Amino acid sequence: MRFTQSLAAKFGVLAFFLSPTAALAQQAADPQGSGPIVAALGWLQGTLLGNVATAVAVMAVAAVGFMMLTGRMNWRFGATVIIGCFILFGSASIVAGIQGAAG
């Protein structure tokens, strides 16, 4: 139980830091000289949410689903992995919804 809570917390923190909406909100207030750092973080975000990450996530969900169906993996842990992928790739929509609800 504690492992799934810590895994969910890690996915939440990762989704927060990789959300493009949060990065775009900070764009106007970047200090002078931070262009290379912002560009590097943008590249990292694009890499983590790009085609390679999508392919790896699809393979991970397929492998976890197969292991759950054959009884080799606990259903709760498998669902945590799948929900984590949805949160990671849907972080922009989640942040936009929270910001829209907040004001």
N, C-alpha and C positions, 0 to 999 in steps of 0.2 A: 504494500500500500504506500509506504513511504517513498519507494523507488519511483512509482508512477507519478506521485506528486512532485518530486524533484525534477523528473523528466518533463512534466507539463510546465513547470516553472521555467525550465531552461528554454523550452520552445517559445514560451511567452516573451521572455527577454530577447531571444533571437529575433522573433517577429517584430518586436518593438524597434530594435536597432536597425533592422533591414527594411523597414517599411519606407517605400519611396515617398509617401505623403509627408512623413516627418522630415525627410531630407529636403524636400521641396519647400517646406515651411521655413527652414533655416537658411535658405539660399540668399535672401535679401540681407541678412544680418551677418554674413561672413566677414571676418576681419580681413584687412588688407594683407596680402602675402599668403593667404591660405589656399590659393588656387590649386597648387599641386596636391595638397592633402585632400581637398574636396574631390579633385579628379580621381585620385587613387581610391577613395572610398566609393565613388560612383562606379568605378571599374569593378571593385570587389562586389558591390551589390549586383551589378549586371551579371557578373560571373556566377554568383551564388543563386540567382533567380533566372538564369538564362537556359539555353537549350541543354547544356550538359547536366545541370541540376534537375531539369525536368525529366530527362531520360533516366537519371539515377533514381529519382523519386518514383517513377513508374515501375522500374525494376524492383525497388524496395517494396512497394505496395503489392506487386505481384508475388514476390517471394514470401512476404508475410502472410498474404491471403492464402497461398498454397500451404504454408506451414500450419496455419490455423485450421484449414479444412482437413488436413491429414492428422491433426491432433498432436502435432509436435510443438505447438506454441500456445501459451495461455491466451484466451480470447481477450482478456483485459489489456495485456501488453500489446497485442496486435492492434487492437482498436486505438491505443495510445499512439502508436507509430502512424497509423493512417490519419488520425485527427491532427497530429503534429504536422504532417505534410499539407493538409488542408489549411491549417493556420499559417504555415510558412508562406505558401503561395497566395493565400487570400489576405495577407496582412494589410495590403493597401486598401482593400475594401473595408476591412474591419476598422482600421484607423479612421477612414473617411466617415463611416457610420457613427463611430463614437464622437468624432468632432462635430458631425451634424446634429447629434442628439444633445451635445453639450452647449451648443449655442451657435 
